[in-house]
Amino acid sequence: MRRRLAHPCVWARRRKPLETVVGRVIWLVSALALLYSQTESLAQSTGTSIPDFAFTEVFHTVVRGIPFTATLGHLDNDEHLDLVVMARSEENSQKGTLYLFLGNGDGTFQLKKMFKDFELSRQIVIEDWNHDGHNDLLVVPATQPDQVFVASSPLRRNTQLPLENLDLELPAIQSLCVADLNHDEVVDLIAGHRGGFIALLSKRDRTDRNILPLDRKIRMLAGGLKVYEKFILYDMDGDKNKDLVVLKMSREQRDQTSGFALWWGDSKGAFKYDNEASKALTAQISGDDFPDVVNYFSVGDYNGDGQVELAIAENSNSWQRFYIVSTDYLVPITLASDEGSQSHVALIDSGDIDGNGSDDIVYLHSDGSSVVVLLSEKI
């Protein structure tokens, strides 16, 4: 039996009244038990029984242009997470500046490299694609959304960062992830598009790549009614296999979020759809208190309790909050530094930046062209 994505707070066990001749003690214990029972029932019906989450802003830097995307990963060979930021040029909408920040391990970063006039890319993945011991960048240029390029060893470059086309026959890519899906010690690539998903399971020698569809059921569900806007590969249930979390948009109304879908991955790179968990996640963002559209989300354990949640950014005229979401609860998190701001804030990526056992958040802020890091507290 799979564990739940996250759990509500466990209420204290109800204790039986102590046998005593003092009537007031019996009455008090009974009253407390009744109050507990009513509160527990209310919590279960309203979803108010939730874990605690706390975030502190520790890093805020300004980039040139309009922040476009950001990715956490390892650029060098130390244990600290690094950060890649793409900022769109204000003069040329097809170009931008690529920033490489090295992590200090405490939530702060230092700028290491900057590449101007870089192809504007919404999708950037950090991975040692050519297995030379130096991590590369996989990018999908906005001008060529059906192609994947690799920028080899960016830390070893100076002023120019050339791109090599992988020549993959793909439809227009909405989202891109890499992971070792079938445990053969070679990373695979999975691309999401408006019709579904395509997995490219790499051969060990990398001289031959087979374009293989995922499980047939996924492709059937992906076609027709919904547009799959973004997905994330993450081990949601702790079985060491990558699972698939998908953000769905309505085909009829592009400004409306349909919800989330969850597929469990196996050791062979195939996936099985979980209808119950998908409905539970979607139900949390279907209430009146939640905005109509989710444009960005990430996955992680945001308080170190061993349970996995989704962190999502709301899409409204003033993005001032994001939400921690599981199948059991929806928790709004107010960004104190952005109160009163009318600029867009988009959640972009998550990871344990300071190594304390709970995942942290990086988001982009259009006001002042800034990149912000929020460290989570381990509860």
Contacts in CASP RR format, 6 or more apart in sequence:
PFRMAT RR
TARGET T0000
AUTHOR 0000-0000-0000
METHOD contacts of the structure
MODEL  1
MRRRLAHPCVWARRRKPLETVVGRVIWLVSALALLYSQTESLAQSTGTSI
PDFAFTEVFHTVVRGIPFTATLGHLDNDEHLDLVVMARSEENSQKGTLYL
FLGNGDGTFQLKKMFKDFELSRQIVIEDWNHDGHNDLLVVPATQPDQVFV
ASSPLRRNTQLPLENLDLELPAIQSLCVADLNHDEVVDLIAGHRGGFIAL
LSKRDRTDRNILPLDRKIRMLAGGLKVYEKFILYDMDGDKNKDLVVLKMS
REQRDQTSGFALWWGDSKGAFKYDNEASKALTAQISGDDFPDVVNYFSVG
DYNGDGQVELAIAENSNSWQRFYIVSTDYLVPITLASDEGSQSHVALIDS
GDIDGNGSDDIVYLHSDGSSVVVLLSEKI
2 237 0 8 1.000
2 264 0 8 1.000
3 237 0 8 1.000
3 238 0 8 1.000
4 307 0 8 1.000
4 326 0 8 1.000
4 327 0 8 1.000
4 328 0 8 1.000
5 236 0 8 1.000
5 277 0 8 1.000
5 281 0 8 1.000
5 307 0 8 1.000
5 308 0 8 1.000
5 309 0 8 1.000
5 326 0 8 1.000
5 327 0 8 1.000
5 328 0 8 1.000
6 51 0 8 1.000
6 307 0 8 1.000
6 308 0 8 1.000
6 309 0 8 1.000
6 326 0 8 1.000
6 327 0 8 1.000
6 328 0 8 1.000
6 329 0 8 1.000
7 51 0 8 1.000
7 307 0 8 1.000
7 326 0 8 1.000
7 328 0 8 1.000
8 43 0 8 1.000
8 47 0 8 1.000
8 49 0 8 1.000
8 50 0 8 1.000
8 51 0 8 1.000
8 328 0 8 1.000
8 329 0 8 1.000
9 49 0 8 1.000
9 50 0 8 1.000
9 51 0 8 1.000
11 36 0 8 1.000
11 39 0 8 1.000
11 40 0 8 1.000
11 43 0 8 1.000
11 49 0 8 1.000
12 36 0 8 1.000
14 33 0 8 1.000
14 36 0 8 1.000
14 37 0 8 1.000
15 29 0 8 1.000
17 25 0 8 1.000
17 26 0 8 1.000
17 29 0 8 1.000
17 30 0 8 1.000
17 33 0 8 1.000
18 25 0 8 1.000
18 29 0 8 1.000
20 26 0 8 1.000
40 49 0 8 1.000
42 48 0 8 1.000
43 49 0 8 1.000
47 328 0 8 1.000
47 329 0 8 1.000
49 329 0 8 1.000
50 328 0 8 1.000
50 329 0 8 1.000
50 331 0 8 1.000
51 303 0 8 1.000
51 305 0 8 1.000
51 307 0 8 1.000
51 329 0 8 1.000
51 331 0 8 1.000
51 379 0 8 1.000
52 303 0 8 1.000
52 379 0 8 1.000
53 302 0 8 1.000
53 303 0 8 1.000
53 324 0 8 1.000
53 331 0 8 1.000
53 333 0 8 1.000
53 376 0 8 1.000
53 377 0 8 1.000
53 379 0 8 1.000
54 303 0 8 1.000
54 376 0 8 1.000
54 377 0 8 1.000
54 379 0 8 1.000
55 333 0 8 1.000
55 360 0 8 1.000
55 361 0 8 1.000
55 374 0 8 1.000
55 375 0 8 1.000
55 376 0 8 1.000
55 377 0 8 1.000
56 374 0 8 1.000
56 375 0 8 1.000
56 377 0 8 1.000
57 335 0 8 1.000
57 336 0 8 1.000
57 337 0 8 1.000
57 372 0 8 1.000
57 373 0 8 1.000
57 374 0 8 1.000
57 375 0 8 1.000
58 106 0 8 1.000
58 107 0 8 1.000
58 108 0 8 1.000
58 373 0 8 1.000
58 374 0 8 1.000
58 375 0 8 1.000
59 107 0 8 1.000
59 108 0 8 1.000
59 109 0 8 1.000
59 371 0 8 1.000
59 372 0 8 1.000
59 373 0 8 1.000
60 337 0 8 1.000
60 370 0 8 1.000
60 371 0 8 1.000
60 372 0 8 1.000
60 373 0 8 1.000
61 101 0 8 1.000
61 109 0 8 1.000
61 111 0 8 1.000
61 370 0 8 1.000
61 371 0 8 1.000
62 368 0 8 1.000
62 369 0 8 1.000
62 370 0 8 1.000
62 371 0 8 1.000
63 85 0 8 1.000
63 87 0 8 1.000
63 97 0 8 1.000
63 99 0 8 1.000
63 369 0 8 1.000
63 370 0 8 1.000
63 371 0 8 1.000
64 87 0 8 1.000
64 97 0 8 1.000
64 369 0 8 1.000
65 87 0 8 1.000
65 88 0 8 1.000
65 89 0 8 1.000
65 90 0 8 1.000
65 96 0 8 1.000
65 97 0 8 1.000
65 369 0 8 1.000
66 87 0 8 1.000
66 88 0 8 1.000
66 90 0 8 1.000
66 366 0 8 1.000
66 369 0 8 1.000
67 85 0 8 1.000
67 86 0 8 1.000
67 87 0 8 1.000
67 88 0 8 1.000
67 364 0 8 1.000
67 365 0 8 1.000
67 366 0 8 1.000
67 369 0 8 1.000
67 370 0 8 1.000
67 371 0 8 1.000
68 86 0 8 1.000
68 87 0 8 1.000
68 88 0 8 1.000
68 96 0 8 1.000
68 120 0 8 1.000
68 121 0 8 1.000
68 122 0 8 1.000
68 364 0 8 1.000
69 85 0 8 1.000
69 86 0 8 1.000
69 121 0 8 1.000
69 122 0 8 1.000
69 123 0 8 1.000
69 124 0 8 1.000
69 348 0 8 1.000
69 364 0 8 1.000
70 83 0 8 1.000
70 84 0 8 1.000
70 85 0 8 1.000
70 86 0 8 1.000
70 348 0 8 1.000
70 349 0 8 1.000
70 362 0 8 1.000
70 363 0 8 1.000
70 364 0 8 1.000
70 371 0 8 1.000
71 83 0 8 1.000
71 84 0 8 1.000
71 124 0 8 1.000
71 125 0 8 1.000
71 126 0 8 1.000
71 348 0 8 1.000
71 349 0 8 1.000
72 81 0 8 1.000
72 82 0 8 1.000
72 83 0 8 1.000
72 126 0 8 1.000
72 349 0 8 1.000
72 350 0 8 1.000
72 351 0 8 1.000
72 353 0 8 1.000
72 362 0 8 1.000
73 81 0 8 1.000
73 82 0 8 1.000
73 83 0 8 1.000
73 84 0 8 1.000
73 126 0 8 1.000
73 135 0 8 1.000
74 80 0 8 1.000
74 81 0 8 1.000
74 82 0 8 1.000
74 126 0 8 1.000
74 135 0 8 1.000
75 82 0 8 1.000
75 84 0 8 1.000
75 100 0 8 1.000
75 102 0 8 1.000
75 112 0 8 1.000
75 126 0 8 1.000
75 135 0 8 1.000
75 154 0 8 1.000
75 155 0 8 1.000
76 82 0 8 1.000
76 102 0 8 1.000
76 135 0 8 1.000
76 155 0 8 1.000
80 102 0 8 1.000
80 103 0 8 1.000
80 104 0 8 1.000
80 105 0 8 1.000
80 353 0 8 1.000
81 103 0 8 1.000
81 105 0 8 1.000
81 351 0 8 1.000
81 352 0 8 1.000
81 353 0 8 1.000
82 100 0 8 1.000
82 101 0 8 1.000
82 102 0 8 1.000
82 103 0 8 1.000
82 109 0 8 1.000
82 126 0 8 1.000
83 99 0 8 1.000
83 100 0 8 1.000
83 101 0 8 1.000
83 103 0 8 1.000
83 109 0 8 1.000
83 362 0 8 1.000
83 371 0 8 1.000
84 98 0 8 1.000
84 99 0 8 1.000
84 100 0 8 1.000
84 101 0 8 1.000
84 124 0 8 1.000
84 126 0 8 1.000
84 137 0 8 1.000
85 98 0 8 1.000
85 99 0 8 1.000
85 101 0 8 1.000
85 364 0 8 1.000
85 371 0 8 1.000
86 96 0 8 1.000
86 97 0 8 1.000
86 98 0 8 1.000
86 99 0 8 1.000
86 118 0 8 1.000
86 120 0 8 1.000
86 121 0 8 1.000
86 122 0 8 1.000
86 124 0 8 1.000
87 96 0 8 1.000
87 97 0 8 1.000
87 99 0 8 1.000
87 369 0 8 1.000
88 95 0 8 1.000
88 96 0 8 1.000
88 120 0 8 1.000
89 95 0 8 1.000
89 96 0 8 1.000
89 97 0 8 1.000
89 117 0 8 1.000
89 120 0 8 1.000
93 120 0 8 1.000
94 119 0 8 1.000
94 120 0 8 1.000
94 142 0 8 1.000
94 143 0 8 1.000
95 117 0 8 1.000
95 118 0 8 1.000
95 119 0 8 1.000
95 120 0 8 1.000
96 116 0 8 1.000
96 117 0 8 1.000
96 118 0 8 1.000
96 119 0 8 1.000
96 120 0 8 1.000
97 114 0 8 1.000
97 115 0 8 1.000
97 116 0 8 1.000
97 117 0 8 1.000
97 118 0 8 1.000
98 113 0 8 1.000
98 114 0 8 1.000
98 115 0 8 1.000
98 118 0 8 1.000
98 154 0 8 1.000
98 161 0 8 1.000
99 111 0 8 1.000
99 113 0 8 1.000
99 114 0 8 1.000
100 111 0 8 1.000
100 112 0 8 1.000
100 113 0 8 1.000
100 114 0 8 1.000
100 115 0 8 1.000
100 154 0 8 1.000
100 155 0 8 1.000
101 109 0 8 1.000
101 110 0 8 1.000
101 111 0 8 1.000
101 112 0 8 1.000
102 109 0 8 1.000
102 110 0 8 1.000
102 112 0 8 1.000
103 109 0 8 1.000
103 110 0 8 1.000
103 353 0 8 1.000
104 110 0 8 1.000
105 353 0 8 1.000
105 354 0 8 1.000
105 355 0 8 1.000
106 354 0 8 1.000
107 353 0 8 1.000
107 354 0 8 1.000
107 360 0 8 1.000
107 373 0 8 1.000
107 375 0 8 1.000
108 373 0 8 1.000
109 373 0 8 1.000
112 155 0 8 1.000
113 154 0 8 1.000
113 155 0 8 1.000
113 157 0 8 1.000
115 154 0 8 1.000
115 157 0 8 1.000
115 159 0 8 1.000
115 160 0 8 1.000
115 161 0 8 1.000
118 161 0 8 1.000
119 139 0 8 1.000
119 141 0 8 1.000
119 142 0 8 1.000
119 143 0 8 1.000
119 149 0 8 1.000
119 163 0 8 1.000
120 141 0 8 1.000
120 142 0 8 1.000
120 143 0 8 1.000
121 139 0 8 1.000
121 140 0 8 1.000
121 141 0 8 1.000
121 142 0 8 1.000
122 140 0 8 1.000
122 142 0 8 1.000
123 138 0 8 1.000
123 139 0 8 1.000
123 140 0 8 1.000
123 173 0 8 1.000
123 175 0 8 1.000
123 176 0 8 1.000
124 137 0 8 1.000
124 138 0 8 1.000
124 139 0 8 1.000
125 137 0 8 1.000
125 138 0 8 1.000
125 139 0 8 1.000
125 176 0 8 1.000
125 177 0 8 1.000
125 178 0 8 1.000
126 135 0 8 1.000
126 136 0 8 1.000
126 137 0 8 1.000
126 138 0 8 1.000
127 135 0 8 1.000
127 136 0 8 1.000
127 138 0 8 1.000
127 178 0 8 1.000
127 187 0 8 1.000
128 134 0 8 1.000
128 135 0 8 1.000
128 136 0 8 1.000
128 187 0 8 1.000
129 136 0 8 1.000
129 138 0 8 1.000
129 150 0 8 1.000
129 152 0 8 1.000
129 178 0 8 1.000
129 187 0 8 1.000
130 136 0 8 1.000
130 150 0 8 1.000
130 152 0 8 1.000
130 206 0 8 1.000
131 186 0 8 1.000
131 206 0 8 1.000
132 152 0 8 1.000
132 153 0 8 1.000
134 152 0 8 1.000
134 153 0 8 1.000
134 155 0 8 1.000
134 156 0 8 1.000
135 153 0 8 1.000
135 155 0 8 1.000
136 150 0 8 1.000
136 151 0 8 1.000
136 152 0 8 1.000
136 153 0 8 1.000
136 154 0 8 1.000
137 150 0 8 1.000
137 151 0 8 1.000
137 154 0 8 1.000
137 161 0 8 1.000
138 148 0 8 1.000
138 149 0 8 1.000
138 150 0 8 1.000
138 151 0 8 1.000
138 176 0 8 1.000
138 178 0 8 1.000
138 189 0 8 1.000
139 148 0 8 1.000
139 149 0 8 1.000
139 150 0 8 1.000
139 151 0 8 1.000
139 163 0 8 1.000
140 147 0 8 1.000
140 148 0 8 1.000
140 149 0 8 1.000
140 173 0 8 1.000
140 176 0 8 1.000
141 147 0 8 1.000
141 149 0 8 1.000
141 163 0 8 1.000
145 172 0 8 1.000
145 173 0 8 1.000
146 170 0 8 1.000
146 171 0 8 1.000
146 172 0 8 1.000
146 173 0 8 1.000
147 165 0 8 1.000
147 166 0 8 1.000
147 167 0 8 1.000
147 168 0 8 1.000
147 170 0 8 1.000
148 165 0 8 1.000
148 166 0 8 1.000
148 168 0 8 1.000
148 170 0 8 1.000
148 173 0 8 1.000
148 176 0 8 1.000
148 189 0 8 1.000
148 191 0 8 1.000
149 163 0 8 1.000
149 164 0 8 1.000
149 165 0 8 1.000
149 166 0 8 1.000
150 163 0 8 1.000
150 164 0 8 1.000
150 166 0 8 1.000
151 161 0 8 1.000
151 162 0 8 1.000
151 163 0 8 1.000
151 164 0 8 1.000
152 162 0 8 1.000
152 164 0 8 1.000
154 161 0 8 1.000
168 189 0 8 1.000
168 191 0 8 1.000
168 200 0 8 1.000
168 209 0 8 1.000
168 211 0 8 1.000
169 211 0 8 1.000
170 191 0 8 1.000
170 193 0 8 1.000
170 198 0 8 1.000
171 193 0 8 1.000
171 194 0 8 1.000
171 195 0 8 1.000
171 198 0 8 1.000
172 193 0 8 1.000
172 194 0 8 1.000
173 191 0 8 1.000
173 192 0 8 1.000
173 193 0 8 1.000
174 192 0 8 1.000
174 193 0 8 1.000
174 194 0 8 1.000
174 228 0 8 1.000
174 229 0 8 1.000
174 230 0 8 1.000
175 191 0 8 1.000
175 192 0 8 1.000
175 228 0 8 1.000
175 229 0 8 1.000
175 230 0 8 1.000
175 231 0 8 1.000
176 189 0 8 1.000
176 190 0 8 1.000
176 191 0 8 1.000
176 192 0 8 1.000
177 189 0 8 1.000
177 190 0 8 1.000
177 231 0 8 1.000
177 232 0 8 1.000
177 233 0 8 1.000
178 187 0 8 1.000
178 188 0 8 1.000
178 189 0 8 1.000
178 190 0 8 1.000
179 187 0 8 1.000
179 188 0 8 1.000
179 190 0 8 1.000
179 233 0 8 1.000
179 242 0 8 1.000
180 186 0 8 1.000
180 187 0 8 1.000
180 188 0 8 1.000
180 242 0 8 1.000
181 188 0 8 1.000
181 190 0 8 1.000
181 199 0 8 1.000
181 201 0 8 1.000
181 233 0 8 1.000
181 242 0 8 1.000
181 269 0 8 1.000
182 188 0 8 1.000
182 201 0 8 1.000
182 267 0 8 1.000
182 268 0 8 1.000
182 269 0 8 1.000
183 267 0 8 1.000
184 204 0 8 1.000
185 204 0 8 1.000
186 202 0 8 1.000
186 203 0 8 1.000
186 204 0 8 1.000
186 206 0 8 1.000
187 202 0 8 1.000
188 199 0 8 1.000
188 200 0 8 1.000
188 201 0 8 1.000
188 202 0 8 1.000
188 269 0 8 1.000
189 199 0 8 1.000
189 200 0 8 1.000
189 202 0 8 1.000
190 197 0 8 1.000
190 198 0 8 1.000
190 199 0 8 1.000
190 200 0 8 1.000
190 214 0 8 1.000
190 231 0 8 1.000
190 233 0 8 1.000
191 197 0 8 1.000
191 198 0 8 1.000
191 200 0 8 1.000
192 198 0 8 1.000
192 228 0 8 1.000
192 231 0 8 1.000
193 228 0 8 1.000
194 227 0 8 1.000
194 228 0 8 1.000
195 222 0 8 1.000
195 223 0 8 1.000
195 224 0 8 1.000
195 227 0 8 1.000
195 228 0 8 1.000
196 218 0 8 1.000
196 219 0 8 1.000
196 222 0 8 1.000
196 223 0 8 1.000
196 228 0 8 1.000
197 213 0 8 1.000
197 214 0 8 1.000
197 218 0 8 1.000
197 219 0 8 1.000
197 222 0 8 1.000
197 228 0 8 1.000
197 231 0 8 1.000
197 244 0 8 1.000
198 211 0 8 1.000
198 212 0 8 1.000
198 213 0 8 1.000
198 214 0 8 1.000
199 212 0 8 1.000
199 213 0 8 1.000
199 214 0 8 1.000
199 269 0 8 1.000
200 209 0 8 1.000
200 210 0 8 1.000
200 211 0 8 1.000
200 212 0 8 1.000
201 209 0 8 1.000
201 210 0 8 1.000
201 212 0 8 1.000
201 269 0 8 1.000
202 209 0 8 1.000
203 209 0 8 1.000
203 210 0 8 1.000
213 219 0 8 1.000
214 269 0 8 1.000
214 270 0 8 1.000
214 271 0 8 1.000
215 263 0 8 1.000
215 270 0 8 1.000
215 271 0 8 1.000
215 272 0 8 1.000
217 272 0 8 1.000
217 273 0 8 1.000
218 244 0 8 1.000
218 263 0 8 1.000
218 271 0 8 1.000
218 273 0 8 1.000
221 261 0 8 1.000
221 273 0 8 1.000
222 228 0 8 1.000
224 251 0 8 1.000
225 251 0 8 1.000
226 248 0 8 1.000
226 249 0 8 1.000
226 250 0 8 1.000
226 251 0 8 1.000
226 258 0 8 1.000
227 248 0 8 1.000
227 249 0 8 1.000
227 250 0 8 1.000
227 251 0 8 1.000
227 254 0 8 1.000
228 246 0 8 1.000
228 247 0 8 1.000
228 248 0 8 1.000
228 249 0 8 1.000
228 261 0 8 1.000
229 247 0 8 1.000
229 248 0 8 1.000
229 249 0 8 1.000
229 295 0 8 1.000
230 246 0 8 1.000
230 247 0 8 1.000
230 296 0 8 1.000
230 297 0 8 1.000
231 244 0 8 1.000
231 245 0 8 1.000
231 246 0 8 1.000
231 247 0 8 1.000
232 244 0 8 1.000
232 245 0 8 1.000
232 297 0 8 1.000
232 298 0 8 1.000
232 299 0 8 1.000
233 242 0 8 1.000
233 243 0 8 1.000
233 244 0 8 1.000
234 242 0 8 1.000
234 243 0 8 1.000
234 245 0 8 1.000
234 299 0 8 1.000
234 300 0 8 1.000
234 308 0 8 1.000
235 241 0 8 1.000
235 242 0 8 1.000
235 243 0 8 1.000
236 243 0 8 1.000
236 245 0 8 1.000
236 262 0 8 1.000
236 264 0 8 1.000
236 299 0 8 1.000
236 308 0 8 1.000
237 243 0 8 1.000
237 264 0 8 1.000
241 264 0 8 1.000
241 265 0 8 1.000
241 266 0 8 1.000
241 267 0 8 1.000
241 269 0 8 1.000
242 265 0 8 1.000
242 269 0 8 1.000
243 262 0 8 1.000
243 263 0 8 1.000
243 264 0 8 1.000
243 265 0 8 1.000
243 271 0 8 1.000
244 261 0 8 1.000
244 262 0 8 1.000
244 263 0 8 1.000
244 265 0 8 1.000
244 271 0 8 1.000
245 260 0 8 1.000
245 261 0 8 1.000
245 262 0 8 1.000
245 297 0 8 1.000
245 299 0 8 1.000
245 310 0 8 1.000
246 260 0 8 1.000
246 261 0 8 1.000
246 262 0 8 1.000
246 263 0 8 1.000
247 257 0 8 1.000
247 259 0 8 1.000
247 260 0 8 1.000
247 294 0 8 1.000
247 297 0 8 1.000
248 257 0 8 1.000
248 258 0 8 1.000
248 259 0 8 1.000
248 260 0 8 1.000
248 261 0 8 1.000
249 256 0 8 1.000
249 257 0 8 1.000
249 258 0 8 1.000
250 256 0 8 1.000
250 257 0 8 1.000
250 258 0 8 1.000
255 292 0 8 1.000
255 293 0 8 1.000
256 292 0 8 1.000
256 293 0 8 1.000
257 285 0 8 1.000
257 292 0 8 1.000
257 293 0 8 1.000
257 294 0 8 1.000
258 282 0 8 1.000
259 281 0 8 1.000
259 282 0 8 1.000
259 285 0 8 1.000
259 286 0 8 1.000
259 294 0 8 1.000
260 278 0 8 1.000
260 281 0 8 1.000
260 282 0 8 1.000
260 285 0 8 1.000
260 310 0 8 1.000
261 273 0 8 1.000
261 278 0 8 1.000
262 273 0 8 1.000
262 274 0 8 1.000
262 277 0 8 1.000
262 278 0 8 1.000
262 281 0 8 1.000
263 271 0 8 1.000
263 272 0 8 1.000
263 273 0 8 1.000
263 274 0 8 1.000
264 271 0 8 1.000
264 272 0 8 1.000
264 274 0 8 1.000
265 271 0 8 1.000
265 272 0 8 1.000
266 272 0 8 1.000
277 327 0 8 1.000
280 327 0 8 1.000
280 328 0 8 1.000
281 310 0 8 1.000
281 325 0 8 1.000
281 326 0 8 1.000
281 327 0 8 1.000
284 290 0 8 1.000
284 325 0 8 1.000
284 326 0 8 1.000
284 327 0 8 1.000
284 329 0 8 1.000
284 330 0 8 1.000
285 294 0 8 1.000
285 312 0 8 1.000
285 323 0 8 1.000
285 325 0 8 1.000
285 330 0 8 1.000
289 330 0 8 1.000
290 314 0 8 1.000
290 323 0 8 1.000
290 330 0 8 1.000
291 314 0 8 1.000
291 315 0 8 1.000
291 316 0 8 1.000
292 315 0 8 1.000
293 314 0 8 1.000
293 315 0 8 1.000
294 312 0 8 1.000
294 313 0 8 1.000
294 314 0 8 1.000
294 315 0 8 1.000
295 313 0 8 1.000
295 315 0 8 1.000
295 346 0 8 1.000
296 312 0 8 1.000
296 313 0 8 1.000
296 346 0 8 1.000
296 347 0 8 1.000
296 348 0 8 1.000
297 310 0 8 1.000
297 311 0 8 1.000
297 312 0 8 1.000
297 313 0 8 1.000
297 347 0 8 1.000
298 310 0 8 1.000
298 311 0 8 1.000
298 312 0 8 1.000
298 347 0 8 1.000
298 348 0 8 1.000
298 349 0 8 1.000
298 350 0 8 1.000
298 361 0 8 1.000
299 308 0 8 1.000
299 309 0 8 1.000
299 310 0 8 1.000
299 311 0 8 1.000
299 350 0 8 1.000
300 308 0 8 1.000
300 309 0 8 1.000
300 310 0 8 1.000
300 311 0 8 1.000
300 350 0 8 1.000
300 351 0 8 1.000
300 359 0 8 1.000
301 307 0 8 1.000
301 308 0 8 1.000
301 309 0 8 1.000
301 357 0 8 1.000
301 358 0 8 1.000
301 359 0 8 1.000
302 309 0 8 1.000
302 311 0 8 1.000
302 324 0 8 1.000
302 350 0 8 1.000
302 358 0 8 1.000
302 359 0 8 1.000
302 361 0 8 1.000
302 376 0 8 1.000
303 358 0 8 1.000
303 376 0 8 1.000
303 377 0 8 1.000
303 378 0 8 1.000
303 379 0 8 1.000
304 357 0 8 1.000
304 358 0 8 1.000
304 359 0 8 1.000
304 376 0 8 1.000
304 378 0 8 1.000
304 379 0 8 1.000
305 379 0 8 1.000
307 326 0 8 1.000
308 326 0 8 1.000
309 324 0 8 1.000
309 325 0 8 1.000
309 326 0 8 1.000
310 324 0 8 1.000
310 325 0 8 1.000
310 326 0 8 1.000
311 322 0 8 1.000
311 323 0 8 1.000
311 324 0 8 1.000
311 325 0 8 1.000
311 347 0 8 1.000
311 350 0 8 1.000
311 361 0 8 1.000
312 322 0 8 1.000
312 323 0 8 1.000
312 325 0 8 1.000
312 347 0 8 1.000
313 319 0 8 1.000
313 322 0 8 1.000
313 345 0 8 1.000
313 346 0 8 1.000
313 347 0 8 1.000
313 363 0 8 1.000
314 321 0 8 1.000
314 322 0 8 1.000
314 323 0 8 1.000
317 342 0 8 1.000
318 340 0 8 1.000
318 341 0 8 1.000
318 342 0 8 1.000
318 343 0 8 1.000
319 338 0 8 1.000
319 343 0 8 1.000
319 344 0 8 1.000
319 345 0 8 1.000
319 346 0 8 1.000
320 334 0 8 1.000
320 335 0 8 1.000
320 338 0 8 1.000
320 339 0 8 1.000
320 340 0 8 1.000
320 341 0 8 1.000
320 345 0 8 1.000
321 332 0 8 1.000
321 333 0 8 1.000
321 334 0 8 1.000
321 335 0 8 1.000
322 332 0 8 1.000
322 333 0 8 1.000
322 335 0 8 1.000
322 345 0 8 1.000
322 347 0 8 1.000
322 361 0 8 1.000
322 363 0 8 1.000
323 330 0 8 1.000
323 331 0 8 1.000
323 332 0 8 1.000
323 333 0 8 1.000
324 330 0 8 1.000
324 331 0 8 1.000
324 333 0 8 1.000
325 331 0 8 1.000
335 345 0 8 1.000
335 374 0 8 1.000
337 372 0 8 1.000
338 345 0 8 1.000
338 365 0 8 1.000
338 367 0 8 1.000
341 367 0 8 1.000
342 367 0 8 1.000
343 365 0 8 1.000
343 366 0 8 1.000
343 367 0 8 1.000
343 368 0 8 1.000
344 365 0 8 1.000
344 366 0 8 1.000
345 363 0 8 1.000
345 364 0 8 1.000
345 365 0 8 1.000
345 366 0 8 1.000
346 363 0 8 1.000
346 364 0 8 1.000
347 361 0 8 1.000
347 363 0 8 1.000
348 362 0 8 1.000
348 363 0 8 1.000
348 364 0 8 1.000
349 361 0 8 1.000
349 362 0 8 1.000
350 359 0 8 1.000
350 360 0 8 1.000
350 361 0 8 1.000
350 362 0 8 1.000
351 359 0 8 1.000
351 360 0 8 1.000
351 361 0 8 1.000
352 358 0 8 1.000
352 359 0 8 1.000
352 360 0 8 1.000
353 360 0 8 1.000
353 362 0 8 1.000
353 373 0 8 1.000
353 375 0 8 1.000
354 360 0 8 1.000
354 375 0 8 1.000
356 375 0 8 1.000
356 378 0 8 1.000
357 378 0 8 1.000
358 376 0 8 1.000
358 377 0 8 1.000
358 378 0 8 1.000
358 379 0 8 1.000
359 376 0 8 1.000
360 373 0 8 1.000
360 374 0 8 1.000
360 375 0 8 1.000
360 376 0 8 1.000
361 373 0 8 1.000
361 374 0 8 1.000
361 376 0 8 1.000
362 371 0 8 1.000
362 372 0 8 1.000
362 373 0 8 1.000
362 374 0 8 1.000
363 371 0 8 1.000
363 372 0 8 1.000
363 374 0 8 1.000
364 370 0 8 1.000
364 371 0 8 1.000
364 372 0 8 1.000
365 371 0 8 1.000
365 372 0 8 1.000
END
